[in-house]
Amino acid sequence: MNGISTTDHLQTPKIAIHPADTPGWITTAVAEAGGLVVPMDRAQGLLWAGREPSELAALLDAYPDLRWVQLAAAGVERYVHLIDDSRTWTCGKGVYGPVVAEHVLMCILALLHELPVLARAMSWQKAAPRSLYDASVTIVGAGGIASSLVTLLAPFRVKVSVVRRRPSPIPGVEAVAAPDLLLETIAGADAVVLAAPLTAATRGMFGERALRAMKRDAVLVNVARGQLIVTDDLVRALTGGWIGGAALDVTDPEPLPADHPLWRLRNCMITPHSASRLEMVEGTYSERIRENVRRFARGDRLVGVIDAQAGY
């Protein structure tokens, strides 16, 4: 189901919010859009900000008449098995793009300027930093993160290429390639950014073959999902000099165990899945809620509809 039927108009949409500790500004956004926050047994739609798919599954079983589910997350691979045509499903895709792109830019600059090594040093070190200006960056994925990152990279005169499922042109991008041209596209990049959803096609896409295709001084940034990278191969790439460095906001496994070798590598920077938090996007997610509640009331197509077949 891609939207709410225009013949099924709702005067005052009744929306449940779960779990109970969801930030209050989400309730405010529903009210500002003319919606009414109600208990689950009266709800027509559900705003879900929980973390456990099993809890959401239990709610759907208990309240089968729900017609719309809004997921706060952008990545939905943990929920795909719940999605069917009996109701409309939307997610936060596009909401987190700017803040995650900001994190990516920070990581690229940090790696090129050798900050993971220099910031840990206890004495004056020799360094060979590189500039981002006029560099080449390949982004794998073409969603909200990619579009925001292209904008942030523009002042650096970066030559941007993108690998996406449908290789249509993108403003500000020099070259767009299909996934079967991944190795050729990343071969000349100074930085490679993973911003693709986790699907059957993308799982493990950065293993030995892709890592060896990168330049020996290239850096890899992953803000998508840890499973896009074969972790053991990445350890070999960083210790064997296949690539110059990596910045990981997501890992496989996640959380990364304290004794994992990635923590000890001088050319690896790890952050605890902190590139985006719901609190960081209060303004944009509030607007998403307001827009979708209004559209739900009017019977219009919602924003951020999930394609269950594509997996995002």
C-alpha positions as a Python dict, from the first residue, in 0.01 Angstrom:
ca = {
    (1, 'M'): (0, 0, 0),
    (2, 'N'): (172, 322, -117),
    (3, 'G'): (-63, 574, 36),
    (4, 'I'): (-401, 633, 198),
    (5, 'S'): (-699, 617, -34),
    (6, 'T'): (-834, 961, -119),
    (7, 'T'): (-1183, 819, -72),
    (8, 'D'): (-1110, 747, 294),
    (9, 'H'): (-1089, 1097, 437),
    (10, 'L'): (-1012, 1141, 809),
    (11, 'Q'): (-1138, 1455, 984),
    (12, 'T'): (-916, 1412, 1293),
    (13, 'P'): (-652, 1142, 1254),
    (14, 'K'): (-609, 937, 1568),
    (15, 'I'): (-244, 854, 1628),
    (16, 'A'): (-79, 635, 1891),
    (17, 'I'): (284, 692, 1995),
    (18, 'H'): (499, 410, 2126),
    (19, 'P'): (696, 348, 2344),
    (20, 'A'): (583, 562, 2635),
    (21, 'D'): (922, 734, 2674),
    (22, 'T'): (917, 875, 2318),
    (23, 'P'): (1023, 1244, 2329),
    (24, 'G'): (737, 1481, 2399),
    (25, 'W'): (807, 1695, 2095),
    (26, 'I'): (673, 1411, 1879),
    (27, 'T'): (337, 1438, 2057),
    (28, 'T'): (348, 1813, 2002),
    (29, 'A'): (410, 1764, 1629),
    (30, 'V'): (103, 1540, 1598),
    (31, 'A'): (-115, 1799, 1772),
    (32, 'E'): (25, 2082, 1559),
    (33, 'A'): (-83, 1892, 1248),
    (34, 'G'): (-437, 1852, 1374),
    (35, 'G'): (-398, 1494, 1492),
    (36, 'L'): (-517, 1348, 1819),
    (37, 'V'): (-284, 1130, 2028),
    (38, 'V'): (-483, 832, 2153),
    (39, 'P'): (-428, 491, 2316),
    (40, 'M'): (-349, 197, 2089),
    (41, 'D'): (-706, 60, 2095),
    (42, 'R'): (-837, 380, 1933),
    (43, 'A'): (-552, 447, 1692),
    (44, 'Q'): (-562, 459, 1313),
    (45, 'G'): (-189, 525, 1286),
    (46, 'L'): (119, 447, 1495),
    (47, 'L'): (438, 650, 1538),
    (48, 'W'): (701, 394, 1640),
    (49, 'A'): (1024, 507, 1804),
    (50, 'G'): (1115, 178, 1969),
    (51, 'R'): (1417, -44, 1909),
    (52, 'E'): (1283, -399, 1914),
    (53, 'P'): (1100, -529, 1606),
    (54, 'S'): (944, -802, 1821),
    (55, 'E'): (766, -538, 2031),
    (56, 'L'): (628, -374, 1718),
    (57, 'A'): (518, -712, 1584),
    (58, 'A'): (325, -776, 1906),
    (59, 'L'): (147, -441, 1870),
    (60, 'L'): (53, -515, 1510),
    (61, 'D'): (-88, -853, 1612),
    (62, 'A'): (-287, -694, 1895),
    (63, 'Y'): (-416, -404, 1684),
    (64, 'P'): (-459, -531, 1326),
    (65, 'D'): (-675, -234, 1221),
    (66, 'L'): (-381, 10, 1224),
    (67, 'R'): (-364, 163, 878),
    (68, 'W'): (-33, 349, 897),
    (69, 'V'): (298, 286, 1076),
    (70, 'Q'): (567, 555, 1085),
    (71, 'L'): (914, 429, 1181),
    (72, 'A'): (1150, 687, 1327),
    (73, 'A'): (1456, 512, 1183),
    (74, 'A'): (1578, 555, 827),
    (75, 'G'): (1722, 205, 795),
    (76, 'V'): (1442, -51, 801),
    (77, 'E'): (1611, -386, 736),
    (78, 'R'): (1512, -510, 1084),
    (79, 'Y'): (1144, -441, 1006),
    (80, 'V'): (1115, -561, 646),
    (81, 'H'): (969, -896, 753),
    (82, 'L'): (675, -710, 912),
    (83, 'I'): (591, -494, 610),
    (84, 'D'): (301, -599, 388),
    (85, 'D'): (23, -439, 185),
    (86, 'S'): (-231, -436, 467),
    (87, 'R'): (-122, -91, 583),
    (88, 'T'): (102, 198, 476),
    (89, 'W'): (458, 200, 612),
    (90, 'T'): (680, 507, 622),
    (91, 'C'): (1020, 572, 776),
    (92, 'G'): (1264, 854, 850),
    (93, 'K'): (1457, 832, 523),
    (94, 'G'): (1572, 1175, 417),
    (95, 'V'): (1541, 1315, 769),
    (96, 'Y'): (1890, 1225, 890),
    (97, 'G'): (2082, 1306, 571),
    (98, 'P'): (2227, 1646, 670),
    (99, 'V'): (2357, 1544, 1014),
    (100, 'V'): (2505, 1216, 888),
    (101, 'A'): (2668, 1396, 595),
    (102, 'E'): (2822, 1638, 846),
    (103, 'H'): (2969, 1338, 1030),
    (104, 'V'): (3104, 1196, 703),
    (105, 'L'): (3277, 1521, 614),
    (106, 'M'): (3436, 1528, 959),
    (107, 'C'): (3560, 1171, 916),
    (108, 'I'): (3709, 1228, 571),
    (109, 'L'): (3895, 1537, 691),
    (110, 'A'): (4014, 1360, 1005),
    (111, 'L'): (4150, 1064, 809),
    (112, 'L'): (4316, 1273, 539),
    (113, 'H'): (4481, 1489, 808),
    (114, 'E'): (4587, 1179, 1007),
    (115, 'L'): (4402, 1287, 1321),
    (116, 'P'): (4339, 932, 1450),
    (117, 'V'): (4716, 887, 1477),
    (118, 'L'): (4822, 1238, 1573),
    (119, 'A'): (4553, 1290, 1838),
    (120, 'R'): (4669, 975, 2022),
    (121, 'A'): (5038, 1059, 2004),
    (122, 'M'): (5225, 1137, 2326),
    (123, 'S'): (5509, 1317, 2148),
    (124, 'W'): (5569, 1538, 1843),
    (125, 'Q'): (5516, 1330, 1530),
    (126, 'K'): (5605, 1355, 1165),
    (127, 'A'): (5292, 1378, 955),
    (128, 'A'): (5194, 1369, 588),
    (129, 'P'): (4841, 1515, 580),
    (130, 'R'): (4649, 1549, 256),
    (131, 'S'): (4396, 1808, 148),
    (132, 'L'): (4040, 1737, 50),
    (133, 'Y'): (4052, 2014, -209),
    (134, 'D'): (4031, 1876, -565),
    (135, 'A'): (4017, 1520, -434),
    (136, 'S'): (3795, 1241, -567),
    (137, 'V'): (3515, 1094, -354),
    (138, 'T'): (3292, 799, -439),
    (139, 'I'): (2962, 762, -254),
    (140, 'V'): (2792, 423, -254),
    (141, 'G'): (2420, 495, -225),
    (142, 'A'): (2213, 786, -348),
    (143, 'G'): (1970, 871, -69),
    (144, 'G'): (1948, 1169, 164),
    (145, 'I'): (2299, 1124, 302),
    (146, 'A'): (2450, 1129, -46),
    (147, 'S'): (2261, 1437, -162),
    (148, 'S'): (2353, 1628, 154),
    (149, 'L'): (2716, 1520, 129),
    (150, 'V'): (2741, 1634, -233),
    (151, 'T'): (2639, 1981, -116),
    (152, 'L'): (2891, 1984, 169),
    (153, 'L'): (3173, 1872, -61),
    (154, 'A'): (3107, 2138, -325),
    (155, 'P'): (3327, 2412, -166),
    (156, 'F'): (3621, 2169, -173),
    (157, 'R'): (3596, 2132, -552),
    (158, 'V'): (3567, 1757, -502),
    (159, 'K'): (3503, 1531, -800),
    (160, 'V'): (3212, 1319, -682),
    (161, 'S'): (3100, 986, -826),
    (162, 'V'): (2804, 785, -703),
    (163, 'V'): (2721, 415, -724),
    (164, 'R'): (2347, 356, -717),
    (165, 'R'): (2093, 93, -813),
    (166, 'R'): (1947, 310, -1090),
    (167, 'P'): (2233, 508, -1249),
    (168, 'S'): (2043, 824, -1343),
    (169, 'P'): (2217, 1166, -1329),
    (170, 'I'): (2245, 1353, -997),
    (171, 'P'): (2304, 1731, -974),
    (172, 'G'): (2661, 1809, -865),
    (173, 'V'): (2784, 1455, -935),
    (174, 'E'): (3041, 1399, -1208),
    (175, 'A'): (2965, 1032, -1274),
    (176, 'V'): (2690, 791, -1171),
    (177, 'A'): (2749, 417, -1205),
    (178, 'A'): (2547, 100, -1159),
    (179, 'P'): (2653, -148, -888),
    (180, 'D'): (2822, -376, -1143),
    (181, 'L'): (3075, -96, -1200),
    (182, 'L'): (3157, -57, -831),
    (183, 'L'): (3519, -172, -854),
    (184, 'E'): (3598, 56, -1147),
    (185, 'T'): (3429, 352, -978),
    (186, 'I'): (3611, 324, -645),
    (187, 'A'): (3951, 252, -803),
    (188, 'G'): (4056, 616, -835),
    (189, 'A'): (3883, 761, -530),
    (190, 'D'): (4069, 929, -246),
    (191, 'A'): (3772, 857, -19),
    (192, 'V'): (3490, 604, -44),
    (193, 'V'): (3172, 659, 156),
    (194, 'L'): (2921, 382, 227),
    (195, 'A'): (2570, 526, 255),
    (196, 'A'): (2361, 247, 103),
    (197, 'P'): (2079, 55, 272),
    (198, 'L'): (2146, -297, 393),
    (199, 'T'): (1985, -541, 150),
    (200, 'A'): (2065, -885, 13),
    (201, 'A'): (2254, -712, -268),
    (202, 'T'): (2465, -485, -47),
    (203, 'R'): (2546, -721, 241),
    (204, 'G'): (2919, -794, 236),
    (205, 'M'): (2978, -584, -77),
    (206, 'F'): (3303, -446, 67),
    (207, 'G'): (3512, -757, 112),
    (208, 'E'): (3864, -831, -6),
    (209, 'R'): (3789, -771, -374),
    (210, 'A'): (3648, -420, -323),
    (211, 'L'): (3905, -324, -62),
    (212, 'R'): (4192, -428, -288),
    (213, 'A'): (4034, -226, -572),
    (214, 'M'): (4075, 96, -371),
    (215, 'K'): (4390, 309, -383),
    (216, 'R'): (4647, 220, -119),
    (217, 'D'): (4615, 563, 39),
    (218, 'A'): (4236, 587, 4),
    (219, 'V'): (4013, 615, 310),
    (220, 'L'): (3684, 435, 372),
    (221, 'V'): (3391, 582, 571),
    (222, 'N'): (3093, 367, 668),
    (223, 'V'): (2779, 538, 802),
    (224, 'A'): (2535, 284, 655),
    (225, 'R'): (2534, -57, 822),
    (226, 'G'): (2826, -261, 950),
    (227, 'Q'): (2729, -564, 744),
    (228, 'L'): (2813, -387, 419),
    (229, 'I'): (3177, -457, 508),
    (230, 'V'): (3335, -797, 568),
    (231, 'T'): (3500, -707, 898),
    (232, 'D'): (3782, -960, 888),
    (233, 'D'): (3877, -840, 541),
    (234, 'L'): (3878, -479, 662),
    (235, 'V'): (4119, -570, 942),
    (236, 'R'): (4348, -727, 682),
    (237, 'A'): (4314, -423, 457),
    (238, 'L'): (4410, -181, 734),
    (239, 'T'): (4698, -388, 868),
    (240, 'G'): (4825, -494, 525),
    (241, 'G'): (4825, -152, 366),
    (242, 'W'): (4556, -222, 109),
    (243, 'I'): (4391, 111, 205),
    (244, 'G'): (4504, 412, 403),
    (245, 'G'): (4244, 422, 678),
    (246, 'A'): (3881, 379, 781),
    (247, 'A'): (3619, 559, 986),
    (248, 'L'): (3334, 342, 1110),
    (249, 'D'): (3016, 469, 1272),
    (250, 'V'): (2866, 122, 1226),
    (251, 'T'): (3034, -215, 1271),
    (252, 'D'): (2975, -585, 1236),
    (253, 'P'): (2929, -703, 1505),
    (254, 'E'): (2767, -405, 1676),
    (255, 'P'): (2848, -302, 1941),
    (256, 'L'): (3207, -388, 1860),
    (257, 'P'): (3356, -604, 2139),
    (258, 'A'): (3620, -433, 2352),
    (259, 'D'): (3885, -686, 2251),
    (260, 'H'): (3826, -654, 1877),
    (261, 'P'): (4144, -578, 1677),
    (262, 'L'): (3987, -277, 1502),
    (263, 'W'): (4009, -79, 1828),
    (264, 'R'): (4388, -113, 1830),
    (265, 'L'): (4456, 0, 1473),
    (266, 'R'): (4613, 342, 1442),
    (267, 'N'): (4452, 407, 1104),
    (268, 'C'): (4096, 325, 1216),
    (269, 'M'): (3854, 568, 1378),
    (270, 'I'): (3541, 423, 1542),
    (271, 'T'): (3233, 606, 1671),
    (272, 'P'): (2943, 428, 1847),
    (273, 'H'): (2669, 465, 1584),
    (274, 'S'): (2647, 829, 1684),
    (275, 'A'): (2637, 1005, 1346),
    (276, 'S'): (2266, 1059, 1402),
    (277, 'R'): (2027, 1050, 1693),
    (278, 'L'): (1658, 1130, 1698),
    (279, 'E'): (1732, 1427, 1924),
    (280, 'M'): (1966, 1572, 1659),
    (281, 'V'): (1685, 1594, 1402),
    (282, 'E'): (1403, 1726, 1620),
    (283, 'G'): (1321, 2002, 1372),
    (284, 'T'): (1325, 1794, 1054),
    (285, 'Y'): (1156, 1489, 1205),
    (286, 'S'): (887, 1706, 1365),
    (287, 'E'): (817, 1850, 1021),
    (288, 'R'): (803, 1499, 872),
    (289, 'I'): (544, 1399, 1133),
    (290, 'R'): (337, 1712, 1077),
    (291, 'E'): (343, 1662, 700),
    (292, 'N'): (248, 1296, 719),
    (293, 'V'): (-30, 1349, 972),
    (294, 'R'): (-181, 1615, 746),
    (295, 'R'): (-147, 1390, 441),
    (296, 'F'): (-297, 1097, 632),
    (297, 'A'): (-598, 1314, 718),
    (298, 'R'): (-641, 1422, 355),
    (299, 'G'): (-588, 1077, 210),
    (300, 'D'): (-275, 1185, 20),
    (301, 'R'): (37, 980, -44),
    (302, 'L'): (268, 994, 257),
    (303, 'V'): (634, 1099, 262),
    (304, 'G'): (903, 835, 310),
    (305, 'V'): (699, 533, 200),
    (306, 'I'): (896, 209, 237),
    (307, 'D'): (947, -14, -65),
    (308, 'A'): (938, -360, 90),
    (309, 'Q'): (1070, -520, -228),
    (310, 'A'): (1373, -292, -242),
    (311, 'G'): (1428, -316, 133),
    (312, 'Y'): (1420, 58, 207),
}
